[in-house]
Amino acid sequence: MTQITPQPGIMDIALYTGGKSTVEGVSNVVKLSSNENPFGPSPAAQEAVRRVLHEMHRYPSTDHGSLRQAIGEVHGLDAGRIICGVGSDEIIHFLAQAYAGPGDEVVFTEHGFGMYKISARVAGATPVEVPEAERVTDVDALLAACTERTKLVFIANPNNPTGTMIGQAEVERLADGLPPQAILVLDGAYAEYVEGFDGGASIVDARENVVMTRTFSKLYGLGGMRVGWGYAPAGIIDVLTRVRGPFNLSVPALAAAEAAIRDTAFVEKCRAENTRMRTWLAEALMEHGVPSDTSCANFILARFSSREEAEACDLFLQKQGLIVRRVAGYNLPAALRITVGDEASCRRVAHVIGRFKAGER
């Protein structure tokens, strides 16, 4: 009789569910459920992929040197302290693999990215969920949750799915207050949407216990390519590089990411348009009695009076071909996360939610 069993904690993992992309019986849907850039990837990134299609029989670079150099040049960072992964979630996984295990704890906020908990359980560590203060990261609560077993503390800044963020002084207070064996991980998946924000790079540079992660999946429009990166002290990069598979990024993905990060004009255009439509959408929904916190990302968290109302609104939106994201799995059952799309999509979703709030079903 078989005695094959997985490692403890694996079967406690709830499967990650991505944003829906189809509605049964409805064609020409507008997907606003996965925080994707409505303008797609940079034309330069698309051309870069076309140029390397004939190289798909070749193994990719093992050190990602050209991409790391481009990231370093654009952000003013030491390329030797950058590591690249299959999305920033692979960097998160590397950190858990390398620094957390049975008997250790991984701390994160109650509305934080689902991969923090998953990666902790895969490593055999204990996930520790900490309350937020009205959907904002609470530094005091995080520090109070830390013990001698804490190895990793994750915060997303701006956070998903709330869209809120905390200032540099609060992040520094968190980093400086951690126990000596713990690493603070600043998840900057949405950092590019904040004008002039370095995602926490200066905090990493000034300390030995802070790591920053970033992604090409959001503002750069490369979600389908799966490219992310991390910036950390040299000692941590050395450890993570030993965990990373040698060929984890493909030739097309490397080419697309390098071209995308160098196309700064496209990035600035997408950021400006997101800011404009995010403000418009939040104000339009507020006029219909649907509040949201000030978002610093490419989505807003629309809040309803109850879970029942949020789910009814979601179903009504689906009937109209609009797909948004339920976030009960992030402990926000009475809310819907709505990606900021192009102007036509934003106007359409606001109009339909207005109809719903007016009593149409």
N, C-alpha and C positions, 0 to 999 in steps of 0.2 A: 504494500500500500504506500502511495506516495506521501512524502513528508516535506514536499517543496513548499516553502513559505517565504514571503518577502520580509525584508528588514522591518523591525518594529517602527510604527509610525506611518509606513507607506499607505496602508489601507485606511488611515484616518484622513487622508488627503481628499478634499472635495475637488472634483475635476474642474479645471478652469474653463469657463464658458466665455467665448469671444462674442462680440456684438453680432446680432443677426444681420443678414444681408438679403434675405428674401421674405416675402409674405405670401402664403399660399393663396392662389387665386387673384393676386394683384400683380400687374406688370408695371414696368417703368417706375420702380420704387426709388425713393431718395434715401440713401443710407446715411444716417446721422448717429450711428451707434458705436463707432470705433475710433473717434477722434482723428480721422484721416484728413489730410490736406485736400480741400476740394479742388485745388488747382493742379493736383498731381505732382509728379517729380519735375525737377528742372529740365528744360530742354537739353542742357549740357549733359546732365546725367543720362538722359535717354540716348544721346549721341555716343556717349562713352561706352554704353552697353553694346550698341551696334558695332562699334569698332573692335570689341574683343570677342565677338561671337565665334570667330574662327579659331579662338584659343581655348575653347571649352574642353579639348582633349588634354590640355596641360594642367598640371597641378598648380594651385595658386601659391603665392608667396607664403612662407611659413611665419615670417616676422611682421607682415603687414607694414613694412617700413615706409612705403610711399604714402599710404593713407595716414599713418601716424604722423609723418612729417607735415602733411597738409593740415591735419587737425591742430598740430602744434603751432604752425605758422598763423593760421586764422585766429586761434584763441590766445596766442602768446604763451604757450605752455611748452614744457620740456617733453619732446617726443619720446624720450627714453622712459618716461613715467606714464605712458599711455598704453593701455591694453585694449584690443578690439574683440568683440564677441558677436554672437548671433543674436542681435538685439541686446539692449541693456539688461534684459532678464537673464541672459547667459552670464553676464558679469555678476549679477546678484547670486546666481547659482554657484559660480566659482567661489565667491566669498563664503557662502554657507559650507560648501565642501571643504574649503581650506581651513576655516576658523571655528566651525561649530560642529558639535557631535553629541553623542549621548551624555546626558548630565549637564549640558550647556543650555543657555537660554538665548533666544533671539527676540528682541523687543521691537514693536512697531505700533503705530496708532490704529485706532478702531476702524477708521475709514481708509486705511492704507491699501496699496496695491496687493492683490491676492497672491502674487508670487513670493512675497516675503514669508508668508506662512508655509506655502508649498515647499520652498527651498529649505526652510528650517526642518520640516518633517522628513524630507528626503535625506538630509544629513543626520537624522536621528536626534536632532536637538528639540527642545521644547519651545513652541511659539508662545509669546507673551503679548497679549493685546492690551493697549493702554487707552483710556478714554481721551477724547479730544474736548476742547472747550468751545461749544457751539460751532462744531465743524472746523475748528482751527487747531493745529498742532499745539499741544500743551507741554512746554518744556519741563515744568515742575513735575507733572505727572510722569513723564518719561524718566526723569532722574529718580523719582521715588520708586519706580518699578525696577531699577537696576540693582543687581546683587553681585556677589562674588562669582556667580555662574553666568552672568551676562557676557556674551562674546560679540554680539552684533546689535546695533540699534539702527533701524531704518526709518528715515523720514523722506517723503516726496515733497519737494518744495519748488514750484507749486504742487499741491496735492491733487491726486486723482482718486475719487470723482468729485471732490468738493470745489476745486479750483482755487482754494485759499492758499496763502503762504505766510511765512513769518520772516521777520527781518534778520539782517546779518548779525546784529548784536545778540539776538535770541539763539541763533544757531551756534554762535561762538560760546555762549554760556552753556549750551548743551554739550558741546565738544569738550569744554574744559571741566565740566562736572562729572564726566563719565568715570567709572572705575578704571584702573590702569590697564586691565586686560581687555577692554572693550574697544571696538571700532565703530565710529559713526559713519554711516553710509548715507550720502546725500543723493537721492534719486532725482536727477534733473531732466527727466524725460520731457518736461514742458518748459524748461528754463529759457529756451530760445524765444518764447513768446513774451518775455519780459524785457523790454528795451533796456540795454545797458547792463543787464544782470550777467554775472560770470558763472552762475550756477553753483557757487561755493568754491571755485578754484583757489581764490586767495586764502580761504580757510584751510584748504588742503595744504597749500604751500607753507603755512605758518605752523603746522602741527604734524605729528607722526601718527595720529590715530583717526584720520579722516580720509574717506574715499568719496569721490564724486563719480556718478554714472550719468551717461547721456545716450541719446538715441538718434538715429536717422529716420525713425518711423513716423514722426509727427510733422514738424515744420518742413523737413526736407522731402516729405512725400515718398519715402522709400520703405513703407511698411512691408511690402511684398518681398523686398530684398533681404530683410532681417540683418541689419547692421547696427551695433551699438558700441560704446566704448567707455572706458573708465580711466580716471586720473587719480593717482595715489602716490604716497611716499615710495621711494625706490625699493625698500625692503618688502612692502606688500605686493608691488608689481612683480618682484622676483618670485614670490610665493604663487601668485595667481597664474603666472606664465607656466609654471610647472604643472598646473592643473589643466590648463587649456589644451585642447587637441591641436595638433600642428596645422591642420588644414580646415579649420572651422569656418572660414569665410571663402566663398567662391570667387572666381575671377570676375564674373559680371558684378557681383556685390561690391567688391573692392573698387572696381572702376567707377561704378555709379556713385558710391559714397564720396570718393575723392573729388569727382567732378561737382557733385552737389555742394560740398562744403566750400568749394572755391567760387561758386556762383553766388556771390554775396548780394548782387542786385536782385536776384530772384527771391532770396531769403528775405530781404528787406521789404519787397513788395508784398509777399505773403503775410509777413508779420503785421504790416500796416493795415492790410485789408481785414485780417482777423480781428485786430483791435477795433476797427470801425464797426464791423458787423456784430461783434460780441457785445459792444455797448448798445447798439441798436436793438438786438434781440432781447437782452436783459430788460431794457426799458419797455419794450413792446409787451413782454410777458407780464411785467409788473402792472401795466395798465389793465391787463385782464385778470388781475388778482393772483398772479403766480410769482411769488418772490424768489430771489436767488441771492446768494452771497456774491460779493465782488469777486469775479473770476480773473485769474492771472494766466489762464491757459487758453486752449482752443475749444472750450465747451463751457456750458453753464449747467449748474445743478438746479433744476426747476423743482420747487417744493410745493407740495399739495397738502390738503388738510388731513389726509389719511392714506393708508396703503390702498384702500379700496378706490379712492378717487384717482390716485396715481395710476393704478393698473387700468381703470376704466379709460382714462385719458390715453394711455398707451395703446389700448385696443382701438380707440377711435382714430388715433393717428395712423395705425396700421391699415385701417380700412381706406384711408385716404392716400396710402402709398408712402407713408413717412415712418421710417424705422429709427427709434431712439433707444436708449439703454435703460432698462430697469436696474436698480442698484440695491435691491434688498440684500444681495450677497455681500454688500459693503456696509451693512447695518444702517441702510437708509431706505427703508421700505416705502416711505411716503414721498419719494422723490424720483425724478427721471433725469438722467444725464443726456444733454442734447449737444451734439457737436455743432460748432459754428461752421456752417457750410458757406456756399457762395450767397450772394444777395438774394437771388431768386428762392433758394432753399430756406433761408432765414425768414423771408417774408411769408412763404407758404406755411411753415410750421407755426409761426405766430398767428396767422389767420385761422388755422385749423384749431389751435388751442383756444383761441378766442371763441370760436363756434362751440367748442366743448363746454367752456365755462358759462356760455350763454344758455346752456341747457340742451343743446343738440346732441343726440346720441346715435 
